[in-house]
Amino acid sequence: MATTRTPKAPAATLAWTILLASAVLEAVWATALGLSDGFTRPLPTLVFAVTATLSMVGLGLAVKTIPLGTAYAVWVGIGAALTVGWAMATGVEPASPLKLLFIAGIVGCAAGLKLLPAGKS
């Protein structure tokens, strides 16, 4: 049975910083994956491999302090929102008011998970 950890403030701040950096790297590797054309283009493939590895390592470090479910939800949510945001900003994917609203909802939910007191539900 897993124990509930209540991290000290500096450790928690570092864990959340690592988690957010890992989410940014998730958006980078997802974008590079799309640009790799099925791993046939060397540079995007290399960027994918390096950033995917770093993103996973960061997630692994963050879950030493942040509960796994919370960390994973934030990592995926922020990474997905950044990936879609970048695709819209670069014209790869069309933007719409509803799409922006739903992306804001994802980010808001991730922020809500961060704002919950440690050890509380």
MARZASE-857180 format. One line per 8 residues: for each residue z, y, x of C-alpha. Coordinates in Angstrom, 1 decimal, padded with zeros to 4 digits, always signed. Last residue first. Layout:
# residues N
Z/Y/X  ...
# end
This chain:
# residues 121
-001.7/+015.8/-008.7  +000.8/+016.7/-006.0  +001.1/+015.3/-002.4  -000.4/+018.4/-000.8  -000.7/+021.3/-003.3  -004.1/+021.6/-004.9  -006.2/+024.4/-003.4  -008.4/+022.1/-001.4
-009.4/+020.1/-004.5  -010.1/+023.3/-006.3  -012.4/+024.4/-003.5  -014.4/+021.2/-004.0  -014.6/+021.8/-007.7  -015.7/+025.4/-007.2  -018.4/+024.2/-004.7  -019.7/+021.7/-007.3
-019.6/+024.3/-010.1  -021.5/+026.8/-007.9  -024.2/+024.2/-007.5  -024.3/+023.8/-011.3  -024.7/+027.5/-011.8  -027.4/+027.8/-009.2  -029.3/+024.9/-010.8  -028.9/+026.7/-014.2
-030.2/+030.0/-012.9  -033.2/+028.3/-011.3  -034.3/+027.7/-007.7  -037.4/+025.7/-006.7  -037.1/+023.3/-003.8  -038.8/+023.6/-000.4  -038.8/+027.4/-000.7  -036.6/+027.9/+002.4
-033.7/+029.4/+000.3  -034.1/+026.6/-002.3  -033.9/+023.8/+000.3  -031.0/+025.5/+002.1  -029.1/+025.8/-001.2  -029.8/+022.2/-002.0  -028.5/+021.0/+001.4  -025.6/+023.3/+001.2
-024.6/+022.1/-002.2  -025.0/+018.5/-001.1  -022.8/+019.0/+002.0  -020.2/+020.8/+000.1  -020.0/+018.1/-002.6  -020.2/+015.1/-000.2  -017.5/+016.4/+002.2  -015.3/+017.6/-000.6
-015.5/+014.3/-002.5  -015.0/+012.4/+000.7  -011.9/+014.4/+001.7  -010.3/+014.1/-001.7  -010.9/+010.4/-002.0  -009.7/+009.8/+001.6  -006.5/+011.7/+001.5  -006.5/+014.5/+004.0
-004.6/+014.0/+007.3  -006.2/+011.0/+009.1  -009.1/+011.5/+006.6  -010.2/+014.5/+008.7  -010.8/+012.5/+011.8  -013.1/+010.1/+010.0  -015.0/+012.9/+008.3  -015.5/+014.5/+011.7
-016.8/+011.3/+013.2  -019.1/+010.9/+010.2  -020.5/+014.4/+010.6  -020.9/+013.9/+014.4  -022.9/+010.7/+013.9  -025.1/+012.2/+011.2  -025.6/+015.3/+013.3  -026.8/+013.3/+016.3
-029.0/+010.8/+014.5  -030.6/+013.5/+012.2  -031.3/+015.9/+015.0  -032.9/+013.0/+017.0  -035.0/+012.1/+013.9  -036.0/+015.7/+013.4  -037.1/+015.9/+017.0  -038.9/+012.5/+017.2
-041.1/+012.6/+014.0  -041.8/+009.1/+012.6  -038.2/+008.6/+011.3  -039.6/+008.3/+007.7  -041.1/+011.8/+007.8  -038.3/+013.2/+010.0  -038.2/+016.5/+008.0  -036.3/+014.9/+005.1
-033.8/+013.3/+007.4  -033.4/+016.6/+009.2  -032.4/+018.2/+005.9  -029.8/+015.5/+005.3  -028.6/+015.7/+008.8  -028.1/+019.5/+008.6  -026.4/+019.3/+005.2  -024.0/+016.6/+006.5
-023.4/+018.8/+009.6  -022.1/+021.5/+007.2  -019.9/+018.9/+005.5  -018.6/+017.9/+009.0  -017.7/+021.5/+009.7  -015.9/+021.7/+006.4  -013.9/+018.5/+007.2  -013.0/+019.7/+010.7
-011.7/+022.9/+009.2  -009.8/+021.0/+006.6  -008.2/+018.8/+009.2  -007.3/+021.7/+011.4  -005.6/+023.5/+008.5  -003.8/+020.3/+007.6  -002.5/+019.8/+011.1  -001.4/+023.5/+011.3
+000.3/+023.3/+007.9  +002.2/+020.1/+008.3  +000.7/+017.2/+006.4  +002.3/+015.6/+003.4  +001.2/+012.0/+003.6  +001.3/+009.5/+000.7  +001.7/+006.0/+001.9  -001.0/+003.4/+001.4
+000.0/+000.0/+000.0
# end
